[in-house]
Amino acid sequence: MKVLALSVGGPRGVEWNGGTVRTSIFKTPTERRLRVSALNIEGDQQSDLSVHGGVEKAVYVYPGEHYPLWQKDLADADLSGAAFGENLTTEGLTEDVRIGDRFRIGTAEFVVTQPRMPCFKLGIKFGRQDVLRRMLKTGRTGFYFSVAVEGEIGAGDAIELVQESQDELTVSDVVRLFTVEAKNQALLRRAMQSPVLPQTWKDYFSERLD
C-alpha cells in the first residue's frame, strides 16, 4: 500500500447557476513532503467547514484503483491530478477498510472515520451533476482520515496498517446504509455501536432503528 499522489489546494470562486460558489475541490499534486496537523495538510484549506474539514474530516483519501473505472464510465471527463478533490490518491486501500483502522504514512498516523459524501461542487468540477449519483451507486466514494499523530508525508510513502479496528463496520457498510440498505437493522445497530463513527452519522441513523 502506498501514496500515489499528495495534493493540496485552497478556496477559489467558480461560476455556477448565475452566481459564484466558493470551493476547495481543485487540488494540485505536489512532490514536496508536507506537514500534517490535526485539521489538515500544510497548504490545504477547506472552504465550507460545515460539511468538510474538521478533526473527523482532516484528510480525504481516494483509491487510485477507481480511476480506470471512472475513465470507462465518464469517457470525456478530465481525470488528471486529484480529480475527486482528494488529498491522498492511494494504492492498496479501498472502501473495504474498517472504521477505526489506523495507518502510518511517513511520520504521521491516521484513523479511518467515515466515507466522503459527494456534494454539488463535485458536479461543478466535472460539469455534470450525475457524477454524484454515480459515485454513491458504485460506492466509489473514498473516505476521510482523522490525524492521530501529526507528522510529515509525501508522495510515494508506504501506507502501513498499525492497528486494525475491532469494529467490523467498513466504509462500504456506511455508504450502503446511506443508499441501498437504509433499513438494515443489524447493520444499523453495528453503526450505532461503533466507537469511532462520528456522532453526526449516528444521529442520522438513529431515526431508522426499530
N, C-alpha and C positions, 0 to 999 in steps of 0.2 A: 504494500500500500504506500502511495506517495502523493505529494502535491505536484500536480502538473503545471499549475499556474497560480500565482498570488496576485490579486487585483484589488485596487482601491480607487476611490473617487469621491467627489463631494457634490453638493447640490448644484443643480442647474435648472433654468427655466426652459420648458418646452411648450410649444403651442398645441392646444387641444380644445376642440369644440368652441372655437372662437375666443378662448382665453389662454392664460399661461398657467401651467402646472409646474410646481417645484418638485424635482425628483433627484435621487442619487443612484438610480438604477444603471447609469452609464459608468462602468468601471474600466480601468486601464491596467493591463498586466504590467508587472514590474519585475526586473531581475534583482532589485535590491533586497536585502534582508531587512525586515521591518519589525518594530517593537509592537507587541500585543499587550494591551491593557485590559482591564475588566470590562470596558464598554465598547472597545473597537480596536481596529488595527491602525497603526500610525499612517496618516494620510487619508484615512477613510472617515466619512461623516454621513450619518443618516439625515434625511430631510424631514420626515414625519415620525417623531418619536412615539406617537400614539399607536402606531402599527408596526414600526420597525425599530431595531436597536434596543438598547437597554441591556441589563445584565443577562437576561434569558435569550436574547437575540443578538449577541455581540458579533458573531461571525457567521456568515452564510456560506454553506458548503453545497457544491453541486457536482454530482458524479460525471466525470468525463465520458463514461460509457454511454451516457444518454445522447451525446451529440450526434453520432451516426444515425440513431433512431429518429431524432428530430430532423435531420437532413432529409430523410425519406418522407417524413410527414409534412414538412414545410420546405419544399424543394427550392423555393425562391427566397427564403429567409437568409439574412446575414447572420451567420453563426460564428463570426470572428470574435476574438477576445473573450471576455466574460459575458457571453450573450444573455445570460439569465440574471445578470446583476450580482453574481456570486463573488465572494472574496477568495474562496479556495475552490479551484477546479481540481478534482481528485481522481485517483485511480485506485480501485480496490474497495471503495466504500459505496454502498447503495442504501436505499431506504429500508433495508432489512436490518440496519443497526438498531440496537435497543436504546430506548430512552434511558439515559443514565450511563451508557457506555463512556468510558474515559480513555482518551487518546493523548499520546505525547507527539508533538511535532516540534522539531528544533528543541528549544529550551522551554517551550510553553506546554501546558496541558489543558485539554478541553473536555467538556462533557456534552453529550447529545441531549438536547432539551425538547425539541418539537419540530414538526415539518414546517416548511415555508408555505404559507397560503398565498397564492398569486393574487395581485390586485390589478386594477385597470392600468397602472403605469407600465406593467409588463406588456400589455396590449398596445400601449402607445409606442413602446420601444420597437415592437415588431410590426407596427402599423396594421394590426388586426386583433380584435378583442377575442376572437375564438381561441386564441392560444391559452387563455385562462381555463376554459372548459377542457381543452385537450390535455393540459398539464394535470388537472385533477382526475380526469378519466383514466389516464395512463399511470397515475401515481408517481410520475417523474417530477416530484416537487422539490427535491433537495431538502436540506434540513439545517437547523441552527445549532451552533455551539455556544455554550457559556464558557468563560475563561476561568479555569480552576487555578492555574498557575501562570502568572504573567511571564513573558519571555520574548524570544526573538525567533522569527520563522522566515523561510524563503522558499521560492520555487525549487523543486527537486528534493525537498526534505522528505525523509521517510515518515510514515504515519504508523505509530506503534500502539497497539491496544495494551494499556497498562492495567485496566480493571474492567472486567465485563460486568455489566449491570445484573443484579439479582432479579430485577424486574424484567419479565419476558415481553413486555409491551414494546413493539417496534414502531419506528416512524411510519411504516406502511399501515400498521394497525390503526394509528390515529387518523391517517388520511381516509381509510375505509370507513371509520366511524363518522367522518365528516361527509362522506359521499354515499356509498352503496350499502353500508351496514349500519345505518343510523340507529336502528332499534335492536341491535345485537346485545342482549342484556349481559351475557357473560363477558363480552369484550368491554362493554361499558363499565362493568364492575372492576375489571382489571385496570382500566384507565383511572377510575376514581381512587383506586388503592395505590397508584404509583406515587412513590415519594419524590420523584423528580419532575413529572409532568406539571407544567405551570398551572397555577390556580385558575387562571382565566379559562383554560381548556376544561378543567373540572367543573367550573361553574356552568359552562356551556353544555357539557354532557349530563349534568345532574338532572336537568329537566326531562331527560328521556328515560330515566330509570323508573321501572315499575315499582 
